[in-house]
């Protein structure tokens, strides 16, 4: 259906795709559309409203419309009632084919952003179209190219153009691509890609994916060092990345061994929110199997940034996963040379069992950027956080040479933060590990813990966390055996354009610090670079992350003078 409005009540017309009525009464210019037949009512019809035009003409036989001179058109999508506003000097609509065209400077305002271009063709029936010499500005990204096409599934494809999540006139990073497909709110897939840091060309890749929820890791291989591998080059790729799937490849190329690293696959099978980030909770737990629950709840620490593992997710979801590893370093507080190979390990993870998804109108969670205030905020929709995991795999540990099949069960529970004043919070948690081995033994660990956080400013945080680990049974491995009985963690971090963090880990039974971490970061608008050092493993990591875009940053795109009303 198309409704043509003229301001001031001088003339208006209502046109359906099957019937036509001309209404000349001023009082009807904003009235309801003409009555439809039962057949028309059964199938929702698109509606186009010409809100303003200097000259307007409609063909009463075909139902086609042409308008010139500061034309403003509104298109209402019948599937979701979303409104698209078109501003252009020249507009034409063919009611038979459903094709709308516009010549000259075009501005298209949609819920997901603003499109500018020279020429537009759009089919309101198939929801497909294109804009030439287009610029797209959204709350989450900016791109421009020779042509941008809209597909029926709601995605966009850009040809011979550029993309960035930066909002500055001179972006911190830029992606040039031959083709680039954007699925709004989900993922960016680019092919024939060249990365630029500022104006410096970094690397050319056949393809690259960026999550609009969790950002992306370093597009370039990064050097590093640890005592297990020596000097290495870290390579990270994500061939599959969408809202419910994640395939990660992490390799370290070094001179001591065959390539070390892992391949992980995660697939949601139930209970995910509409706009949840892709599943990505596997690797850090595998490489730090005795990590405390408090470490997972808090705002990101700098080792998380080094591993590109900084997206907090509290929505309920059930995820199946598989993991293959070759001589992957495992963090342990008693031994510093343990590596694990998995051939493979498969499992299922259930997150936030007692919670429910926040309403669609809830504001986005900006704690993903590392705000210290995250330590004071409650997890929405849950009396307490309860996560469970079960897995089975065949594992080999080196240098001990121990190997066995293992059925592993893990349960984590954490309270909401108790506020003590305006800037201090207190939280308690407990973690249980139960492992059964093909060697016939059983081993379990129970670990209650507590943490207090002090947030003197929005960007700074002091934290002190204590946990006690009790163990029973026997395990053939060292990596999943209790390492420290009474564990104290002290942390101080400061955010901002320049950020730093320091952590100290203390074994209270022996009154000594067994590990420490120091990191320095430079935070740009949409990119993060830095360096971190881990004392125990003598590990040095270079940090380079494309930060996840957020809608919190205001983005304004001016209307060209030629298409202003």
C-alpha positions as CSV (number, residue, x, y, z in Angstrom):
1,X,0.0,0.0,0.0
2,X,1.2,3.5,-0.7
3,X,-0.2,6.6,0.9
4,X,0.8,10.1,-0.5
5,X,0.5,13.0,1.9
6,X,0.8,16.7,1.2
7,X,1.3,19.0,4.1
8,X,-1.3,21.6,4.9
9,X,-4.2,19.4,3.9
10,X,-4.2,20.5,0.3
11,X,-4.2,17.0,-1.3
12,X,-3.5,13.4,-0.4
13,X,-4.0,10.0,-2.0
14,X,-4.3,6.5,-0.7
15,X,-3.2,3.6,-3.0
16,X,-3.3,-0.1,-2.3
17,X,-1.7,-2.6,-4.6
18,X,-5.2,-3.8,-5.7
19,X,-7.5,-0.8,-5.3
20,X,-7.2,2.9,-5.6
21,X,-9.1,5.8,-3.9
22,X,-8.5,9.5,-4.2
23,X,-9.3,11.5,-1.1
24,X,-9.5,15.2,-1.4
25,X,-10.9,16.2,1.9
26,X,-8.3,18.0,4.1
27,X,-9.5,16.1,7.1
28,X,-8.6,12.8,5.5
29,X,-5.0,13.6,4.6
30,X,-3.7,11.8,7.8
31,X,-6.6,9.3,8.0
32,X,-6.3,5.5,7.9
33,X,-5.6,3.8,4.5
34,X,-8.5,2.7,2.4
35,X,-10.4,-0.4,3.4
36,X,-9.0,-3.6,2.1
37,X,-10.6,-6.8,1.0
38,X,-10.4,-9.9,3.2
39,X,-7.7,-11.3,0.9
40,X,-5.6,-8.1,1.4
41,X,-6.1,-8.2,5.2
42,X,-4.7,-11.8,5.4
43,X,-1.3,-10.7,4.0
44,X,0.3,-7.7,5.5
45,X,1.3,-5.1,2.9
46,X,4.2,-2.7,2.8
47,X,3.2,1.0,3.2
48,X,5.0,3.9,1.6
49,X,4.1,7.5,2.7
50,X,5.3,10.5,0.7
51,X,5.6,13.0,3.5
52,X,6.9,15.9,1.4
53,X,7.5,16.8,-2.2
54,X,7.5,19.9,-4.3
55,X,5.9,18.1,-7.3
56,X,3.9,14.9,-7.1
57,X,2.4,12.7,-9.8
58,X,0.6,9.3,-9.6
59,X,-0.6,7.1,-12.4
60,X,-4.1,6.0,-11.4
61,X,-3.9,3.0,-13.8
62,X,-0.6,1.4,-12.7
63,X,-0.5,2.9,-9.2
64,X,3.0,4.3,-9.9
65,X,4.2,7.5,-8.3
66,X,6.9,10.1,-9.1
67,X,8.0,12.9,-6.9
68,X,10.6,15.6,-7.2
69,X,12.0,18.5,-5.1
70,X,13.1,17.8,-1.5
71,X,11.2,14.5,-1.4
72,X,10.8,12.8,2.0
73,X,9.4,9.2,1.9
74,X,8.6,6.8,4.8
75,X,8.5,3.1,4.2
76,X,7.0,0.8,6.9
77,X,8.0,-2.8,6.8
78,X,5.0,-5.0,7.5
79,X,7.1,-7.8,9.0
80,X,8.4,-5.8,12.0
81,X,6.8,-2.4,11.6
82,X,10.2,-0.8,11.3
83,X,10.3,2.6,9.5
84,X,12.8,3.6,6.8
85,X,13.0,7.3,5.9
86,X,14.3,8.4,2.5
87,X,15.3,12.0,1.7
88,X,16.1,12.7,-2.0
89,X,15.5,15.2,-4.8
90,X,14.0,12.7,-7.2
91,X,11.9,9.6,-6.3
92,X,9.9,7.1,-8.3
93,X,7.9,4.0,-7.2
94,X,6.4,1.3,-9.4
95,X,3.5,-0.3,-7.6
96,X,3.4,-3.2,-9.9
97,X,7.0,-4.4,-9.5
98,X,7.4,-2.9,-6.0
99,X,10.7,-1.2,-7.1
100,X,11.5,2.2,-5.7
101,X,14.3,4.3,-7.3
102,X,16.0,7.5,-6.5
103,X,18.5,9.6,-8.5
104,X,20.8,12.2,-7.0
105,X,22.0,12.5,-3.4
106,X,20.2,10.0,-1.3
107,X,19.9,9.7,2.5
108,X,18.2,6.6,4.0
109,X,17.6,6.5,7.7
110,X,16.9,3.0,9.1
111,X,16.8,1.7,12.7
112,X,20.3,0.2,12.3
113,X,21.9,3.4,10.9
114,X,22.2,5.9,8.1
115,X,23.0,5.3,4.4
116,X,24.2,8.0,2.0
117,X,24.7,7.5,-1.8
118,X,24.2,8.8,-5.3
119,X,21.6,6.3,-6.6
120,X,19.2,3.9,-5.0
121,X,17.2,0.9,-6.2
122,X,15.0,-1.0,-3.7
123,X,12.3,-3.6,-4.1
124,X,9.9,-3.2,-1.2
125,X,8.4,-6.7,-1.9
126,X,11.7,-8.7,-1.8
127,X,13.5,-6.3,0.6
128,X,16.5,-6.2,-1.8
129,X,18.2,-3.2,-3.3
130,X,21.4,-1.3,-3.7
131,X,23.0,2.1,-3.2
132,X,25.9,3.4,-5.4
133,X,28.9,5.2,-4.0
134,X,27.5,4.5,-0.6
135,X,28.4,5.6,3.0
136,X,27.0,3.7,6.0
137,X,27.1,5.1,9.5
138,X,25.7,3.1,12.4
139,X,26.1,3.0,16.2
140,X,28.5,0.1,15.7
141,X,30.5,0.6,12.5
142,X,31.2,2.9,9.5
143,X,31.8,1.7,5.9
144,X,31.8,3.1,2.4
145,X,32.2,1.5,-1.0
146,X,31.4,1.6,-4.7
147,X,28.1,-0.2,-4.0
148,X,26.2,-1.6,-1.0
149,X,23.5,-4.1,-1.6
150,X,20.7,-5.0,0.9
151,X,19.7,-8.7,1.0
152,X,16.4,-10.3,1.8
153,X,17.8,-11.8,5.0
154,X,18.6,-8.3,6.4
155,X,22.4,-8.4,5.7
156,X,24.4,-6.0,3.6
157,X,27.2,-6.5,1.2
158,X,29.8,-3.9,0.3
159,X,32.0,-4.0,-2.8
160,X,35.5,-2.4,-3.0
161,X,35.2,-0.5,0.1
162,X,36.4,0.2,3.7
163,X,35.2,-0.7,7.1
164,X,36.0,0.4,10.7
165,X,34.3,0.5,14.1
166,X,36.2,3.8,14.9
167,X,34.2,7.0,15.1
168,X,37.0,9.5,14.6
169,X,37.6,11.2,11.2
170,X,41.0,9.5,11.0
171,X,40.3,5.9,12.3
172,X,42.8,4.0,14.4
173,X,42.3,1.0,12.2
174,X,40.7,0.4,8.8
175,X,39.9,-2.7,6.8
176,X,39.9,-2.5,3.0
177,X,38.1,-5.4,1.3
178,X,36.9,-6.5,-2.1
179,X,33.7,-7.7,-0.6
180,X,32.4,-7.3,2.9
181,X,29.2,-8.8,4.3
182,X,27.6,-7.3,7.4
183,X,24.9,-9.1,9.5
184,X,23.7,-6.3,11.8
185,X,24.2,-7.0,15.4
186,X,26.2,-10.2,14.7
187,X,29.2,-10.4,12.5
188,X,31.3,-8.9,9.7
189,X,32.8,-11.2,7.1
190,X,35.5,-9.6,4.8
191,X,37.2,-11.2,1.8
192,X,40.5,-10.1,0.1
193,X,41.3,-8.0,3.2
194,X,44.0,-5.4,3.8
195,X,44.5,-4.1,7.4
196,X,45.7,-0.6,8.2
197,X,46.7,0.8,11.6
198,X,46.3,4.5,11.0
199,X,47.8,4.9,7.5
200,X,50.3,2.0,7.9
201,X,49.5,-1.1,6.0
202,X,49.9,-4.2,8.2
203,X,48.8,-7.4,6.4
204,X,46.7,-8.8,3.6
205,X,44.5,-11.8,4.3
206,X,42.1,-13.8,2.1
207,X,39.3,-13.4,4.7
208,X,38.6,-12.1,8.2
209,X,35.7,-12.1,10.6
210,X,34.8,-9.5,13.3
211,X,32.1,-10.1,15.9
212,X,29.9,-7.1,16.5
213,X,29.6,-8.3,20.1
214,X,33.1,-9.3,21.2
215,X,35.4,-7.5,18.7
216,X,38.3,-9.4,17.2
217,X,41.8,-10.6,18.1
218,X,44.9,-9.5,16.4
219,X,44.6,-9.7,12.6
220,X,48.4,-10.0,12.4
221,X,50.6,-12.8,13.9
222,X,52.1,-11.6,17.2
223,X,55.5,-12.6,18.7
224,X,55.8,-13.7,22.3
225,X,57.9,-15.7,24.7
226,X,57.5,-18.2,27.5
227,X,59.7,-20.8,29.1
228,X,57.9,-23.7,27.6
229,X,58.0,-22.7,23.9
230,X,60.8,-20.1,23.9
231,X,60.3,-17.4,21.3
232,X,57.1,-18.0,19.3
233,X,54.7,-16.4,16.9
234,X,51.0,-16.5,17.9
235,X,48.5,-17.0,15.1
236,X,44.7,-16.7,15.8
237,X,42.0,-17.3,13.2
238,X,38.2,-17.7,13.5
239,X,36.9,-19.4,10.3
240,X,33.4,-19.7,11.8
241,X,31.9,-16.9,13.9
242,X,28.2,-16.2,14.3
243,X,25.7,-15.8,17.1
244,X,25.5,-19.5,18.0
245,X,28.8,-20.9,16.6
246,X,32.5,-20.4,17.1
247,X,35.4,-22.2,15.5
248,X,38.8,-21.0,16.8
249,X,42.3,-21.9,15.7
250,X,45.1,-20.8,18.0
251,X,48.7,-21.8,17.0
252,X,52.1,-21.0,18.3
253,X,54.9,-21.5,15.9
254,X,58.3,-22.0,17.6
255,X,61.7,-23.6,17.1
256,X,61.4,-26.3,19.9
257,X,58.3,-28.3,18.9
258,X,55.8,-28.9,16.2
259,X,53.2,-26.2,16.2
260,X,51.5,-26.0,19.6
261,X,48.0,-24.7,20.2
262,X,44.4,-25.8,19.9
263,X,41.3,-26.0,17.7
264,X,38.0,-25.4,19.5
265,X,34.4,-25.6,18.3
266,X,31.4,-24.3,20.2
267,X,27.7,-24.6,19.2
268,X,24.7,-23.3,21.2
269,X,22.0,-25.9,21.5
270,X,19.5,-24.1,23.7
271,X,18.6,-21.0,25.7
272,X,20.3,-18.1,24.0
273,X,19.2,-14.5,24.0
274,X,18.4,-12.7,20.7
275,X,21.5,-10.5,20.6
276,X,23.9,-12.6,22.6
277,X,27.6,-12.8,21.6
278,X,29.0,-15.9,20.0
279,X,30.0,-18.6,22.5
280,X,33.7,-18.2,23.5
281,X,34.2,-19.5,27.1
282,X,36.1,-22.6,26.3
283,X,39.8,-22.0,25.9
284,X,40.6,-19.9,28.9
285,X,39.0,-22.5,31.2
286,X,40.9,-25.3,29.5
287,X,44.3,-23.5,29.8
288,X,43.6,-22.4,33.4
289,X,41.6,-25.4,34.8
290,X,41.7,-24.3,38.4
291,X,40.8,-20.7,37.8
292,X,38.6,-19.2,40.5
293,X,35.0,-18.2,39.9
294,X,35.7,-14.7,41.0
295,X,38.3,-14.2,38.3
296,X,35.6,-15.0,35.7
297,X,33.0,-12.6,37.2
298,X,35.1,-9.5,37.5
299,X,35.8,-6.9,34.9
300,X,38.5,-8.1,32.5
301,X,42.0,-8.3,33.8
302,X,44.9,-7.7,31.5
303,X,45.8,-11.3,30.9
304,X,42.2,-11.6,29.5
305,X,43.0,-8.9,27.0
306,X,46.2,-10.6,26.0
307,X,44.2,-13.7,25.2
308,X,41.4,-11.7,23.6
309,X,39.0,-13.2,26.2
310,X,37.2,-10.2,27.6
311,X,33.5,-10.5,26.8
312,X,31.4,-11.0,29.9
313,X,28.3,-13.1,29.2
314,X,25.6,-13.8,31.8
315,X,22.7,-14.8,29.6
316,X,21.4,-18.4,30.0
317,X,22.6,-20.7,27.3
318,X,23.5,-24.3,26.7
319,X,26.6,-25.0,24.6
320,X,28.1,-28.1,23.2
321,X,31.8,-28.0,22.4
322,X,34.9,-30.0,21.2
323,X,38.5,-29.2,21.8
324,X,41.7,-30.6,20.3
325,X,45.1,-29.5,21.8
326,X,48.7,-30.2,21.1
327,X,51.2,-29.4,23.9
328,X,49.1,-26.4,25.2
329,X,50.6,-24.7,28.2
330,X,48.5,-25.0,31.3
331,X,48.7,-22.6,34.1
332,X,49.5,-24.2,37.5
333,X,50.6,-22.6,40.8
334,X,53.1,-25.5,41.7
335,X,54.5,-26.4,38.4
336,X,55.6,-24.2,35.6
337,X,56.3,-26.6,32.7
338,X,53.1,-28.5,32.3
339,X,51.6,-28.9,28.8
340,X,48.4,-30.8,27.8
341,X,47.3,-32.6,24.6
342,X,43.7,-33.5,24.1
343,X,42.6,-36.1,21.5
344,X,39.9,-34.6,21.7
345,X,37.8,-33.5,24.6
346,X,34.0,-33.0,24.1
347,X,31.5,-31.6,26.5
348,X,28.5,-29.5,27.3
349,X,28.3,-26.2,29.3
350,X,25.1,-24.7,30.9
351,X,25.4,-21.1,31.9
352,X,23.3,-19.1,34.3
353,X,21.0,-21.9,35.1
354,X,18.8,-19.9,37.5
355,X,18.7,-16.7,35.4
356,X,16.7,-15.5,32.5
357,X,17.4,-13.2,29.6
358,X,17.1,-9.4,30.1
359,X,14.2,-7.7,28.2
360,X,14.9,-6.5,24.7
361,X,14.6,-2.9,25.9
362,X,17.5,-3.3,28.4
363,X,20.5,-1.0,27.7
364,X,23.6,-2.6,26.3
365,X,26.2,-3.8,28.8
366,X,29.3,-1.7,28.3
367,X,31.3,-3.5,30.9
368,X,32.9,-5.4,28.1
369,X,35.2,-2.4,27.7
370,X,36.7,-3.0,31.2
371,X,34.8,-0.5,33.3
372,X,35.8,-0.9,37.0
373,X,32.2,-0.2,37.9
374,X,31.4,-3.7,36.7
375,X,32.5,-5.0,40.1
376,X,29.6,-3.2,41.7
377,X,26.8,-4.1,39.2
378,X,24.4,-7.0,39.6
379,X,24.0,-9.7,37.0
380,X,20.5,-9.1,35.6
381,X,17.7,-11.6,35.9
382,X,19.4,-14.1,38.4
383,X,19.2,-14.6,42.2
384,X,22.7,-16.0,41.9
385,X,25.0,-17.2,39.1
386,X,25.1,-21.0,38.7
387,X,27.1,-22.6,35.9
388,X,27.7,-26.3,35.2
389,X,30.0,-28.2,32.8
390,X,30.5,-31.8,31.9
391,X,33.2,-33.2,29.5
392,X,35.0,-36.3,28.5
393,X,38.3,-36.6,26.7
394,X,41.6,-38.5,26.4
395,X,44.4,-36.4,27.8
396,X,48.2,-36.6,27.8
397,X,50.3,-34.5,30.2
398,X,54.0,-33.6,29.6
399,X,56.7,-33.8,30.8
400,X,55.2,-36.3,33.2
401,X,54.0,-38.5,30.4
402,X,50.7,-39.3,32.3
403,X,47.8,-40.1,30.0
404,X,44.2,-41.3,30.7
405,X,40.6,-40.7,29.7
406,X,38.8,-38.3,32.0
407,X,35.2,-37.6,32.8
408,X,35.1,-34.1,34.3
409,X,32.2,-32.3,36.1
410,X,32.4,-28.8,37.3
411,X,29.9,-26.6,39.2
412,X,30.3,-22.9,39.9
413,X,28.0,-20.7,42.1
414,X,28.4,-17.1,43.0
415,X,26.3,-14.6,44.8
416,X,25.3,-11.2,43.6
417,X,27.5,-8.4,44.9
418,X,26.6,-7.1,48.4
419,X,27.1,-3.3,48.4
420,X,28.9,-1.9,51.4
421,X,28.5,1.8,50.8
422,X,28.5,3.3,47.4
423,X,31.9,2.2,46.1
424,X,32.6,-1.1,48.0
425,X,31.1,-4.5,47.2
426,X,31.5,-8.0,48.6
427,X,30.8,-11.3,47.0
428,X,31.1,-15.0,47.8
429,X,31.3,-18.0,45.6
430,X,32.1,-21.7,45.5
431,X,33.5,-24.1,42.9
432,X,33.5,-27.9,42.8
433,X,35.5,-30.2,40.5
434,X,34.8,-33.9,40.2
435,X,37.0,-36.0,37.9
436,X,36.8,-39.7,37.1
437,X,39.6,-41.4,35.2
438,X,39.9,-44.5,33.1
439,X,42.7,-45.6,35.5
440,X,40.0,-46.2,38.1
441,X,40.6,-43.3,40.4
442,X,38.4,-40.4,41.4
443,X,39.5,-36.9,42.4
444,X,37.5,-33.9,43.6
445,X,38.2,-30.4,44.8
446,X,35.9,-28.0,46.6
447,X,36.8,-24.3,46.7
448,X,34.8,-21.6,48.6
449,X,36.0,-18.1,48.0
450,X,35.2,-14.4,48.8
451,X,36.2,-11.1,47.3
452,X,36.0,-7.4,48.3
453,X,36.2,-4.7,45.6
454,X,36.8,-1.0,46.2
455,X,36.1,1.3,43.2
456,X,37.4,4.8,44.1
457,X,36.7,6.1,40.6
458,X,34.9,4.9,37.5
459,X,38.2,3.7,36.0
460,X,40.1,2.4,38.9
461,X,39.7,-0.6,41.2
462,X,41.3,-2.3,44.2
463,X,40.4,-6.0,44.8
464,X,41.4,-8.6,47.4
465,X,40.2,-12.2,47.0
466,X,40.7,-15.3,49.1
467,X,39.9,-18.9,48.4
468,X,40.5,-22.2,50.2
469,X,40.9,-25.4,48.2
470,X,40.2,-28.8,49.8
471,X,40.9,-32.0,47.9
472,X,40.2,-35.8,48.2
473,X,41.0,-38.8,46.1
474,X,43.7,-39.4,43.5
475,X,44.5,-38.1,40.0
476,X,47.1,-39.4,37.6
477,X,47.8,-35.8,36.4
478,X,49.4,-32.8,38.0
479,X,47.6,-30.1,36.0
480,X,44.1,-30.8,37.6
481,X,45.5,-31.5,41.1
482,X,45.2,-28.9,43.9
483,X,48.1,-26.6,43.7
484,X,47.7,-24.0,46.5
485,X,45.5,-24.6,49.6
486,X,45.1,-21.0,50.9
487,X,45.2,-18.5,48.0
488,X,45.2,-14.7,48.2
489,X,44.9,-12.5,45.1
490,X,45.6,-8.7,45.2
491,X,44.9,-6.5,42.3
492,X,45.0,-2.8,41.3
493,X,44.1,-1.5,37.8
494,X,43.4,1.8,36.2
495,X,41.7,2.4,32.9
496,X,41.7,5.3,30.5
497,X,43.5,6.3,27.4
498,X,46.6,4.8,29.0
499,X,45.8,1.9,31.3
500,X,47.8,-0.4,33.5
501,X,47.2,-3.3,35.9
502,X,49.2,-5.2,38.5
503,X,48.3,-8.4,40.3
504,X,50.0,-10.4,43.0
505,X,49.2,-14.0,43.9
506,X,50.2,-15.2,47.4
507,X,50.4,-18.7,48.8
508,X,49.4,-18.0,52.5
509,X,50.6,-21.5,53.7
510,X,54.2,-20.6,52.7
511,X,53.8,-16.8,53.1
512,X,55.2,-16.1,49.6
513,X,54.1,-14.6,46.3
514,X,54.1,-17.4,43.8
515,X,53.2,-15.2,40.8
516,X,52.6,-11.7,39.6
517,X,51.4,-9.9,36.5
518,X,52.0,-6.5,35.1
519,X,50.4,-5.0,31.9
520,X,50.4,-1.6,30.2
521,X,47.8,-0.7,27.6
522,X,47.0,2.1,25.2
523,X,43.3,2.3,24.5
524,X,42.2,4.0,21.3
525,X,38.6,4.6,20.1
526,X,38.2,1.1,18.7
527,X,41.6,-0.6,19.1
528,X,43.8,-1.6,22.0
529,X,47.6,-2.3,22.0
530,X,49.9,-3.1,24.9
531,X,52.2,-5.5,26.5
532,X,51.8,-7.9,29.5
533,X,54.4,-9.9,31.5
534,X,53.6,-12.9,33.7
535,X,56.3,-13.5,36.4
536,X,55.9,-17.2,37.0
537,X,56.1,-18.4,33.4
538,X,58.3,-15.4,32.3
539,X,55.8,-15.0,29.6
540,X,55.7,-11.8,27.5
541,X,52.6,-11.1,25.4
542,X,52.0,-8.3,22.9
543,X,48.4,-7.2,23.0
544,X,46.5,-6.1,19.9
545,X,42.7,-6.2,19.9
546,X,40.0,-4.7,17.9
547,X,37.6,-3.6,20.6
548,X,33.9,-4.6,20.3
549,X,31.8,-1.6,19.0
550,X,29.2,-0.1,21.4
551,X,26.3,2.2,20.9
552,X,27.4,4.4,23.8
553,X,29.5,6.6,21.5
554,X,27.5,9.3,19.8
555,X,27.9,9.3,16.0
556,X,26.4,12.0,13.8
557,X,26.3,12.1,10.0
558,X,25.3,15.5,8.5
559,X,22.6,15.7,5.9
560,X,24.0,17.0,2.6
561,X,22.6,20.5,1.8
562,X,21.2,19.2,-1.5
563,X,18.8,16.9,0.2
564,X,17.8,18.9,3.2
565,X,14.1,19.8,3.4
